[in-house]
Amino acid sequence: MNQETLASGRYVLDRVIGAGGMADVYRARDTRLHRDVAVKMFRRGSAEGVARGSGEARMLAALHHPGLVRVLDMDAECARLEPSYLVMEYIKGPDLGAVLRDGALPIHSTTTAARDIARTLEYIHGQGIVHRDIKPSNVLTRYGETSSGMFSFLLTDFGIARFFESSRVTATGSLIGTATYFSPEQARGDRVGTPTDIYALGLLLIECLTGEPAFPGTGLESALARLSRPPAIPESFGEGWHHLLTMMTVDDPLERPTAATVVRLLDAIDVPSEEAGLTAGNNAGLGAEETTTTEAPSQVRSLPRLPAQPPSGQPTLEALDMETASHPEPPRRRAAARARMRARALAAVVVLVGLTFAVLLIVFDLNAGPGPTPLPAVPGSTGAMLDSLYESVQP
């Protein structure tokens, strides 16, 4: 059986372990260094894919962080004769999307995922980069001992990432990313930045906790849904999680927390000690055959129990509540609250005037008729108000 090779036989391709719109990912063997690698091959004739692959390789080559999948080699010079490709670190473990197909993660494992991804985002945002496509299939999982410090959830696929201060950033009106995990500004075609990644991470964590996308449906339905409502966040996961996810998924990008704040808020959330980490025993996805990106049995580390009350010097939810991407309690938020109060007061006045007018009509009708007809029973304070008005206008 002939095996396809690249780089004059150095990389021997095995099977496809992942596929996207412009490229396929193979497990391969580096015959020179005797190690397994992942080879991302862009399809022939895909000029955009070649350009993205080259940009992704050069961007990742300049980044050094344990939460990123490393790029080891690339070849985009002979794209007309053969596919261009990237050679990347091979991660033994399914992507998070494959894991979630078997159901929600335990809260303990979701906390690990949240901390790992948020710390990675903190690093890349600090380098001036916005990922723009945070989703489960772009997060790889691997086993790591709790004490090792190894990241169990790694961020990959920087094909559409951009330097957010660069002139190369996507122009307003363009839609780039995956609709299910769009931020409101992406759905509107507005300019994106680091808060876009925070919103997408919030949706990803909601899916980890519930096992279902926050905005299901077709791409168009999902993209439009977030423009009319916030994602549903079950309160059953505790006040800490509900508070954090609400902050991460607010409509206004300037009011979302930074990645660094997300990490500190996670440290203030109490995680039940009886929760086990992500294992083959409590999530079937990790005991299955390799699906999208790796060969399979894997688990992720369990975190030690976090204290219910943080030690001295440790941030609390209350202390960190106001640290967002903008400023504490923006003036427009206070103005919006006052506007809502005025609107409620006006609505109450309208209801009261309407009830008064209705009572007067009833009374005039009664005066013209043979005798009074009792009013229909109306429960609650509205009914009491109606009775009082009726008695005050009786002749």
N, C-alpha and C positions, 0 to 999 in steps of 0.2 A: 504494500500500500504506500503510495507516494504521499508525503506530507509537504504542505506548502511551507516555504521558508522565506525569510526576509534578511536583508543585510548580508548577502553572500553566504547564507546558511547559518548565521549566528542565531536567529530566532526561529524556532520550529513551532508552527502554529498547531494548536490542539483543537478544542471545540469552542463554539460561540457561547459566551456566558452573559452577553448583554447586547442589546440593539437599540439604536435610536434613529432619528429621522435622517441623519447624514452619515452615521458610522456604525460599525459592528465592533464589539469588544471580544477578543479571543483570549483564552488562557494559552500561554505559550511557554517555551523553555529557552532560557538563555544558555546556549551551549558553551559559551566562553566562560561565564562565571558560575555555571551549574546551579541556577536558581530558577524558580517559576516567576513569570512576569505576566502582566496583562497588556495586551497590544490592542490599541484602539485604531482601527483601520477606517479611513474615510473613503467613501465610495468613489469610484472613478467618475470624473466629470463634474464632481461637486466642488466648484471653485469656492463657494461660500464655506463649505466644510473644511477645505484645505486652509483657508484664511483663518477660520476659527480655531482649527487645531494648532496652527503655528502660534497664534496669539495665546492660546491656553498654555502651551508648552513653555513659552518664554515668560509668561506671567508666573506660573507655578515654580519655574526654575529659580525665580528670585525670592520665593517665599520659603520659610523654614519654620514649621510648626508641627507638633505631634498629632494635631487633629486634621491634617491634610494628607491626601494620597500623593506620594512623590512621583514626579515625572523623571524617568531615568534616561530616555533617549528619544530622538525624533528624526524623521526624514520627510521633508516636504519638497525636496529638490526635483524629484523625478515623477511628480504627480501625473504627468501626461502619459508616462510609460507604465506606471504601476501605482497602486493606491498609496497615498501618503499615510503615515502612521505615527502614533505616539507609543512609546513603551513606558509603562507605569508600574509602580509597586503592586504586587498581587496581594490582595487582602482575602484571607480565608474566612469567609462568613457571608451570609446572604445580605443583600441590601435591605434597608428598613421597609421598603414597600413590600418585598416578599414576606418579611416577618409579619407585617400587619394584615396580610391576607388571611392569616390564621386567627385574627382577633386582636383585641386591645392588649397593650403591655401593662404589667403591674405598675403601680404608682412609683415604686422604688426604681424600676428600670427606666421609666419615663423621666424621672429626676436625673438619672445618669445621662440619658440622651440629651436632655435640655442643657445640662451643665457643659457637656463636651462640645455640643454645637455652638452654644453661646460663647464659650471661651475661644473657639476657633473664629467665630464672627468678630469678636472683640479684636483679635489679632489682624484679620484681613481688613477690617474697617480702619484700624490704625495705620495700615499701609495705603489707605486711600482707595480701597477696592470694594465694590458692591457686587455680590454674587448674582443676584436677580433671578435665580431659579432654585430656591430652597424647596425641596420636596423629598418624600421618603425614598424614591429611587436614586436620589443623588446623595444618600447617606449610606455608607457601608458599615457593617457591624463586624466585630471580631471579639474573641475572648481575651480578657486581660485580668490578671489577679488584682484584687482590691488594693494591695499594698504596692503594686508595681508602678503606679502612676501612669500606666499606659491608657491612652484614649480608646474607648470601646466603640465609639461612633465617629466615623471620619467623613469629612465633607469632600465631595468629588465633583467633577464635571464643571469646570470653569469656562466652558465654551462660549457663554454669553456674558461672562463677568466683564466689568469695565471699571476703569479708574473714574470715580465719580466727580473728580475735579477736572477731568480731561475734556478736551474739545471733541473727543471721540465718543462721548456718552450719547446714548440713543436720543434722538430728537423728540420733542413733544409731538404726540400724535401717533407714535410707533407703539406697537404692542409686542413686547418681547417677554418670554417666560412661559409658564404652564398655567392655564386658566384656572384650574382648581385651587391654586395657591397664589393667585394674583392678589396684590394689595389693591385697595380702592384707587390709588393713584395710577397703578398700572392699568386697571380696568377703564379708567377715564382717559388713558393715553397721556397722562401728565408726566412730568419729569420725575425720575426715581432717584433714590439715594439710600443710605444705610437703613432708615426706618422701613424701607420696603422689605429688607431681609428679616427684620424683627417681626413684621406682620406675618410673613410666610412661616417663620418659625413658630409663631403662636398657633397658626392653623395646623401645622404639623404636630404640635404637642397635643392639641385637642383631639386629633385623629389617633395619636398614641393612647390617649386615655379612654376614648370611646370606641375605637375600632372602626369608626366611620368618618368620611370626609366632612368637614364643617359645612361645606357648600357642595352638596352632591348635584348630579345632573350633567347635561351636556356642557361642553366648554362655554358656550354662550350663556346658558342658564346660570352656570356657576359664577361666571364673571359678573353678570348683572346683579346676582343676588346680593352681593356684598355692598352694592350701591344703595340698596333699600333697607338693609337691616344688618346689625352686628351678628357675628356667629353665636350660636347657642352654646353656653358654657355651663355644664351641669354643676350645681352647687354641692352635689354629693361628694366631690373630690376634696372638699375642705375650703375654708375661707382663703387660705394662702394661695392655692392654685387658682381659685376663681378670681381673686384680686389680680394676680400676676397676668393671667391670660386676658383679662379685661383690659388691662393697661397696654398689653402688646398688640391688641387688635382694635384699638380705637381708630376712628375714621381719619382723624387729623394726624398726619405723620409727625408733626412737630410735638405732639403730646405723647408719643410712644417712648418707652425707656430705651436707653442705649444698651448695647450688648453687655457692657460692664455692669450696668445696673441690674440687668436680668440675672447675671451670675450671683450678685450679692443678695437679690431677693430670694433666689433659690436656696441660699444658705440659711435663710430665715424661715423656710418652710419645714415643718415637722413631718418626717417620713416614718410611718409605722415600722417598728423594728421587726415585726413578724413577717414583713414582706420579703420574699426571696428575690434574688436578682433574676434576670432574664435567662431561663434555662430551658433545655429540651423538655423538662418535666412540666413547666407551666406555660409553654408556648410551643405548639406543635411545629411552627414554621422553622424552628431551629433544629429539628430532628429529621427534616426532609432532605431529599436530594438537592444538590446545587441547582438553583433556579436562574436568577438573573446574572449574578456576578461572581458567585463562588460555589464551592462544592459543599458544603453544608454544615455538618453538625458543629454548632458553635454556641457559645453563650456569652453574655456580657457580664461584667463585674457587678457585684452588689456594693452599694454604698453603705458605710457605717451609719448607724442611726444618728440623725441630726437632733440636737437638743431642742426641747419645746421652747425654752427661753434661752436665747443666745447669750454666751458668756460676755463679761464686761468687754466693751470695745467692739463687740459684734453688732452689725447693723440689724435693725428690726424692720418689719414691714412698715410700721408707722414712720420710722426715720427715713426710709428709702422711698416712701410713697411718692414724694414730690420730685425726686430726681429723675427727670425725663430728658428727652432729646432737646427740649427747649428750656423753659424756666418754670419754677414752682408756681402753681396756680396762675396761669396766664390771665391777663385782664379780660380777654375775650371770653374765657370760660365763665368768669364772674358775671360778665355782661349777659351771656347766654342764660345763666341761671336766673338773673333778674327778669329777663324777657319771658322766660317760662312762667315765673310767678305772676307777672302781669297778665299773661295770656290766660292762666287759670282763673284769676280774679275776674277778668272780663267775661269768661265763659260762665262763671257763677252768676254774675249780674244778668246776663242774657237769659239764663234759665229762670231766674227769679221773676224777671219781667214777663217772660212767656207764661209762667204759671199764673201770675196776677191777671193777665189778659184773658186767659182761659177761664178763670173763676168768674170774672165780670160777665163774660159771654153766657156762662151757665146761669148766673143770677138773672140777667135780663130775660133769658128764655123762660126762667121759672116764673117771673112776674107776669109774663103773658099767658101762662098756662094755668090749669085748674089747681095745681098744688105742687109743692116741692118734690123733687125726685132725689133720693140720696146719691151723693157722689160715689164713684167707684173707689174701692179700698186701695190705697197706695201705701205700701210699707215704708218704714224707716223715717228719716228726718224729712224727706221730701213730702211724705204723707202728712206729717205733723204740720209742716209749713202750709200745705194746701188747706187743711182743716181750719187753721188759724185765719187765713185769708178769707175763707168762705164765711166764717162767723162774723168777721169784721165788716162785711158788706151786706149782711142780712138786714132787711128793713125792720 
